[in-house]
Amino acid sequence: MKRLLILSMALVMASAVMAQSVTLKAQKQYLNIPISHSQGRERMHLKVDGKPVRSVNIRIADGKPDYWVFCDISEFKGHKIELSYPRQAAGLQQIYQADEIAGADSLYRERFRPQVHYTQRRGWNNDPNGLIYYEGEYHLFYQHNPYEREWENMTWGHAVSRDLVHWQELAPALHPDELGTMFSGSAVIDYTNSSGFGTKNNPAMVAFYTADGERQTQCLAYSLDKGRTWTKYEGNPIIDSGEKWVTRDTRDPKVFWYAPKNHWVMVLNERDGHSIYNSTDLKTWHYKSHTTGFWECPELIELAVDGNPENKKWVMYGASGTYMIGSFDGERFTPEAGKFYYVRGNIYAAQCYNNIPKEDGRTIQIGWGQINHPHLPVNGMMTFPTSLTLRTTRNGVRLFSYPVTELWQLAHLQGSWTNLKADEATAKLRPYGKQQALLVEATIRLSHATSAGLGLDGQNIVDYDMNRNTVNGTFYSPEELGSMEITFLALIDSSSVEVFIDGGAYSYVMERRAHNDSGLNFWGNNIMIKELKVSTLDSIWQ
């Protein structure tokens, strides 16, 4: 009798953890899936016509979901889909097909949703990847977890824009495979068909990424339809350098064409810095050199000094934004000055666009805005695109960053004033303190060697301490020796603030945190606001 009881209990327990599956015919664009953070992650497998196509770690709700995520199944229309899960989660039966995602009626109108910065509809984002312009479209790929607002299931998300302002989210581009999850990388257009993936009339868009598996290896994929669908190279991985460096930290390939020597260049972060590789066909790569002192997400760009095309320098930086200025011969970067910083705060892993038209001439950068959104089914955002330039300062050549001019498409000037006292300037701003998206441009003149700045709901978004020469706690010295003035542009959004000091000599990103409802206010000892402009901003989602 005791044995029968034990056997009966074992059968009950086994049935409780028995895998459950749902089978359906794909007829709509999306599967909507309920998520609960009270559940632990478990592996969900998706098969199409019996063939495994995707496996993800996911928290399927047992009861009321915290929010819904979605899986785009449009490529499988008309086929049999089977979802399996290691236990009988009640939420598995709630999964449903639709041509809209759950919550579409309030999408991008949620409280705290960024209105002038790109965020995906659902899930997590981090590093921008594969930034490339091609035939009228700016492509934004990015690290993405489509199935949760926390980091996991690294996939390449994908969005496109025609003006760097308004974005259309597309289906994810690259999904995890047997080599690992999809870590950061870059993209090029192979106009000469050096890889053989396309034709001269239809050049391939080629993406380079790190597969994060047992070790980190470098891989590629290509697209012949403007990035909408992708084929992974059957010869992956193209670089497996972990043994050489005695580390698994070999990642984030940035690739570009080096015209003077007619070859491709890859900058790859390996252990303690950035390595240079060369290739003529995008598939076979040869190690050339290494520059120590950087971590993750390499970038190497050439910029004209003070806009002079006869005087150019190369800039190398990593994920943190510290940079060196030097020269580059296609195989080796030689530092001449640095390290310096040009940006701080909640920004990481910024990358510059490849293939910007010559007539444009800008070097355009986007970074990962490390902004938490606890009230939304998303986390993270992209910083607003900026243009990078090199300018001569009293301390030498330095990197500047300032919002692209397209920002002003969104702006509606509400007022412009000069020579105001702090209380007068605060009164001018009072009607705009509750705006979700706002531009404030100002020049402050101090009268004492103390601090002054601009506050928003009790948070100092600009805090210039002239005595200690700091802006929001970071050392900063204006270009003019003994200057009593500082100029700034503050780009205020629902959950973030980006501030650009003195035309972009220094900038920072911060979370917008309301400590009270005091709105916008200038503060400081007998200060003068020499110039003040305030503009409301349209939502990029209208």
Stockholm file with secondary structure:
# STOCKHOLM 1.0

chainA/1-542         MKRLLILSMALVMASAVMAQSVTLKAQKQYLNIPISHSQGRERMHLKVDGKPVRSVNIRIADGKPDYWVFCDISEFKGHKIELSYPRQAAGLQQIYQADEIAGADSLYRERFRPQVHYTQRRGWNNDPNGLIYYEGEYHLFYQHNPYEREWENMTWGHAVSRDLVHWQELAPALHPDELGTMFSGSAVIDYTNSSGFGTKNNPAMVAFYTADGERQTQCLAYSLDKGRTWTKYEGNPIIDSGEKWVTRDTRDPKVFWYAPKNHWVMVLNERDGHSIYNSTDLKTWHYKSHTTGFWECPELIELAVDGNPENKKWVMYGASGTYMIGSFDGERFTPEAGKFYYVRGNIYAAQCYNNIPKEDGRTIQIGWGQINHPHLPVNGMMTFPTSLTLRTTRNGVRLFSYPVTELWQLAHLQGSWTNLKADEATAKLRPYGKQQALLVEATIRLSHATSAGLGLDGQNIVDYDMNRNTVNGTFYSPEELGSMEITFLALIDSSSVEVFIDGGAYSYVMERRAHNDSGLNFWGNNIMIKELKVSTLDSIWQ
#=GR chainA/1-542 SS CHHHHHHHHHHHHHHHHCCEEEEEECCSSEEEEEECTTSCCEEEEEEETTEEEEEEEECBCSSSCSEEEEEECGGGTTSEEEEEESSCCGGGGGCEEESSCTTGGGTTCSTTCCSSSCCCSSEEEEEEEEEEEETTEEEEEEEEETTCSSSCSCEEEEEEESSSSSCEEEEEEECCBTTBEEEEEEEEEETTCSSSSSCSSSCEEEEEEEEESSSEEEEEEEESSTTSSCEECTTCCSBCCHHHHTSSCEEEEEEEEEGGGTEEEEEEEETTEEEEEEESSSSSCEEEEEEESCCSSCEEEEEEETTEEEEEEEEEECTTCEEEEEEECSSCEEEEEEEEESEEESEEEEEECBSCCTTTCCCEEEEEECCCCTTSSEECEECCCEEEEEEEETTEEEEEEEECGGGGGSEEEEEEEEEEEHHHHHHHHGGGTTCSSEEEEEEEECSSSSEEEEEETTEEEEEEETTTTEETTEECCCSSTTCCEEEEEEEECSSEEEEEEGGGTEEEEEECCCSSSCCEEEEESSCEEEEEEEEEECCTTC
#=GC SS_cons         CHHHHHHHHHHHHHHHHCCEEEEEECCSSEEEEEECTTSCCEEEEEEETTEEEEEEEECBCSSSCSEEEEEECGGGTTSEEEEEESSCCGGGGGCEEESSCTTGGGTTCSTTCCSSSCCCSSEEEEEEEEEEEETTEEEEEEEEETTCSSSCSCEEEEEEESSSSSCEEEEEEECCBTTBEEEEEEEEEETTCSSSSSCSSSCEEEEEEEEESSSEEEEEEEESSTTSSCEECTTCCSBCCHHHHTSSCEEEEEEEEEGGGTEEEEEEEETTEEEEEEESSSSSCEEEEEEESCCSSCEEEEEEETTEEEEEEEEEECTTCEEEEEEECSSCEEEEEEEEESEEESEEEEEECBSCCTTTCCCEEEEEECCCCTTSSEECEECCCEEEEEEEETTEEEEEEEECGGGGGSEEEEEEEEEEEHHHHHHHHGGGTTCSSEEEEEEEECSSSSEEEEEETTEEEEEEETTTTEETTEECCCSSTTCCEEEEEEEECSSEEEEEEGGGTEEEEEECCCSSSCCEEEEESSCEEEEEEEEEECCTTC
//
